[in-house]
Amino acid sequence: MNAPQFWVDTSRCTGCAACLIACQDRAALGDSAWLRIISHEMGAFPLVRVAFEIVHCWHCQEPSCVAVCPVEALAQTPEGWVRLDGEACIGCGACIEACPYQCLQMGEDVVATKCDGCADWVAQGHSPVCVNACPMRALGFGALPSRPVSIAADTAYDLGTRPRVERLIRR
Amino acid sequence: MPTFERIPFTCTLDCGSRCELVACLRDGVLERIDTPEREDTVQRPRLVPCARGRAHRRMLEVRERVRTPLRRTGPRGSGRFEPISWDEALDEVAQRLAATRENFGPTAVLHATGAGSVSGVGISGASASNRFFSFWDGVSLAAGNESNYNASMAAHWMLGGTVPASDRATVLDSRLILLWGMNPAENRMGPNTEYFVAEARDRGAHVVLIDPRLTDSGVLADEWIPLRPGTDAALIAALVFCLERENAVDQEWMATHTVGYPEYRDYVLGANDGRPKDPAWAAEMTAIPADRIEALAQRYAQTQPTAILAGWGPQRARFGEQVARALITLACVGGNVGVPGGGLASLGIRGGGVRPGYMPRGPHRPKRHFSPGIWADALMDDALDPPIKMAYIVASNIINRTPDARRNVKALHHLDFVVVNEPFMTPTARHADLVLPVSIELERPDLVRSWGHDSHLFEAGQAVEPVGLARSDYAIFSGLAERMGFGEAYSQGRSEQAWVDWLRETSELDQQALANDGIWRVDPEPRVALRAFAKDPVANRLPTPSGRIEIATSAATRYGLPMVPTYLGDDTGGDPSYPLQLLTPHSKLRSNSCLQANPWLRRLEPHRAWINPKDAEPRGISDGDPVWVKSPRGTIALPAYVSERIMPGVICVYQGTWYTPDADGIDRGGCANTLTSQIESPSGGYTTHSTWVQVEKEAR
């Protein structure tokens, strides 16, 4: 199977949060979520633009969280997922500090928690729930969409860890 | 081995969309909500639910859930109740109904519904209560079109019927899309409206957002033109002026398809008042620079087809009829009527589609009718014969969702008895004498029709048992009907599931489709409004006196409006104490006030008052500061959102948060309708966007 590959079409994400709620519901995290949405307001009236950014664990190819975990509770799977073993986690919080995207958090049971990529779900041939939940088809997994978009040249999503996500912008 | 079950359902909210939801059960326990993961093409897109639909599991057990029948023990509105049994509750309602009828007549009972489970819902909510009263007697009814009444009147005058909206998918053919006060990213109005706009843009359409706010739909727009609220008809006059000046109007088409255009043209060119409605003139009204109006006019003149996707906000204002009439006229002069990708889209709902039918009504109809704008006045009017003595409120947080919440509270205080069917302890339920706990989606079966933009029918299954002692509206009214001697007539011995089956069997359904995934789906060729008329207006006359589109119409003059869609300004403003215009749009986190109790949704975005820095600075307001927004009707308290995304002079407070007055009467819930007024537009529609307010830093 191919390595996990997410893409986000920034020309379409309207910040509706269907992905966030779908993830929260599946992950059974209570009233907190693995996914967050950041809204950006750019410019000054009347030349203003608005954009939204979805952030969850992008299962980096060089994950800083894995590197700092003292008990190997965080590890890369052969498929390429960054997996967190809650049983092994001692709740030291090093990974939370290390992730430049702030994609780990401390769960109620004082162990770290983060997006699992719906890896079990994907292994059964499905899309991650956030992807399937997107009403704008702005969030994808696997092949890039056939749209007039291109991969953003800047590296806004890569803070040195090679996250498995492509950020798409309008051509 | 655990057992897994997938039960399709859909929301029954008043949101404008019906989407595909699935309840996923493991060993009989609701584990999560899903949406089918099937083939997805632009021609047959999935009906992907929004955050609201996905958050249903959290709605079941919220703190505000009403779990047992409750009888008031403290003063009205105090929130003090005692739990009682269903038998006690239903006996009391039956006795109150009978006594009120005996002493005052049936019209002393007000039946009020709206904004909850009301539209296209087969069994629940208003379907259950309407059926009940149709078997009991002719009561008074408070219900009506709060949504697009002014546009409906305009369409009635100009087109002889409802606004014939084109199907959403037709925008795929558009070269230019004007999101005119429409915000599909947040309001959707059809599960794929915002998706189709994005797809059209990918196919080369230019998208313009004309709105006082840069809404979330701004992501999908190539440009934002901030327009002062209520000045739409002035902008349209200037656009038509430019088209006329450039000889870009097909006069022959106008002559064969419309009547009264010369009168409107005279108005636009200033033939009678000597004031051409040129971009310089409109710039004053609209706050849009004249050169931007010129550029928009040029683009509109040169781009066919153009879809004018108009929201319902602009017409929900004083003289909103003129806005709607002007929009229809603009579609005509641009050559966009009856054209694929063009359109009079979205001022109305297309209608048609799949009709499951409703449970048949009994012999009685309401004998008195109060529009939702004036219901509160009616309740306090002792000169009415008979006066209203008792209200039965179903699927409606009526205090919160209609203008002037404080007056609405007063109106309920005026009554002898108020009973409310509600799943949640809403401000309205709080003011009841008796609250009857209602089941929600997931807890009851139903057969639900899509809104008019689509042609789908959903079989919504019951996935879990109702929380506490909650019952469906249907079960509640069955119990009441039994007590009042027409139980058999009401229920016909059918359970809810039996009614679902009956409604399905008596409609023209593809049984196989329902059996497969709970949805009967028709995806006809996208329908283009007025296509036949546009092709041959003689053979396909409109149901107007002339058979054509009546740009000038004496029907409007019956309401004191001009013959043509002139710009009339706003006669509600002018008080220097309230210099700012208030917008009260729908939020993506709620459907009206429904779902406000859901912590998952509430957490997504704080409830704030949008204010431009130009208005915030002189008031000493910084982003996040607690502020008061005041109108002559009341004061709400909430944090400020200081943002460039709203034009100066305009404040925005999303409607639907719950009216929660503190000891000083300041609404800590930030309910937008604490500020709005019951003033109607000349033909009778809501004017909630003609609300003038002041904002100040909260006094410490």
Interface residues (C-beta under 8 A of the other chain):
Chain A: S11 R12 C13 T14 G15 C16 A17 A18 L20 I21 A22 Q24 D25 R26 A28 D31 I37 E41 G43 A44 F45 P46 V48 R49 V50 A51 F52 H126 S127 V129 N132 A133 C134 P135 M136 R137 A138 R147 P148
Chain B: R32 I33 D34 T35 E37 D40 V48 P49 C50 A51 R54 A55 R57 R58 A185 E186 R188 P191 N192 E194 Y195 A198 R201 D202 L214 D216 S217 G218 V219 L220 W224 P226 K588 P599 W600 L601 R603 L604 N612 P613 K614 S643 E644 R645 M647 P648
